[in-house]
């Protein structure tokens, strides 16, 4: 059995993968909460590894279904108009310079899309640079991927104080009202990045 394999190969380089496989095999016989807690234990056992990151994503989805982490004010509206936005969590970040880089990226890659860049405050410490408007989630996510890989702008995303997101028009209004990024970040990570 996998449990025996684990005991005999505890120093194997694939031990975390074997343990994950074992948890999945046992899931059939256990309830969901036990399955989730087994996954969390595995993640804590191998912090910072690829396997831990994947397990954390699985836990996030399962908790969302349980009604834990992702009880959200945000609603899925994938076919509605979307924005791309950056949150700058450090007021020392040069806003005009950042805006110029995005404008340069847009003129090279999205000349015909007539994209507008707007800046606003989310909180006293957090500024938003919003790029609008995209027809739907899919088009906004293509932009999201490209801007992070482009030589023009990719250095922006190495700064820990800069976070990038895609959001529907309705959810953006809610975000500005909520004035807190964390609930949207959880929603975005689980709904947009994992689907």
Phi, psi and omega in degrees: 000168180295325179299318178294316179303319179297315181298320183280343184231043186295341179258010180292142182295342180260017186300323180295321178294320179296318179298319179298316178301318179299317179298317179296320180295322181284341185302328180300325184267350183244170179274174187296319181298321178295318178301313180297316181292327174297319178296318180297319178298319179297317180299319180289331181289327181236062185297144176077001180271165177301319182296321179296318179297318179293318179298318178300321178295318179298315180300318180301316180294313181296320178295325177301319179290323180292335181098023181271267189295314191261051165274107194235149173283347185275141183244149176284125175218062191297332182269357180274173181297143183234159173239153165257140175213152175251141170251124179257110188269006180229121184292348178282347180294133183286105184295310179302322180295316180296317179298321180296318179297317180293319178298321178295316177300315181297318182290331177282321191248341186222040185305320186275353186275351178054049183281140180252140176250127180233140173244149182202168178263137171267310174225183178298330183264338188246123177256150178244135169246113185252135175249124183226158357234145178252147185299324183199180180303314185303313181292323179292323180290328175297315178299314180306316179291312185295317184294332180280341181259347184290136177302330180297319190241352191297334178295334176306320190275359175276345179282122181299337183272003179246125177235141182248143181213165170236143185209147176283161182303313181296317180293330179294320177299319179295319180300316180295327178288318181293324182059026177221129184280326189307311180299322179290323180300316177300315181297312181300312182299323184271324185270319184270317186277340183255001181240000000 
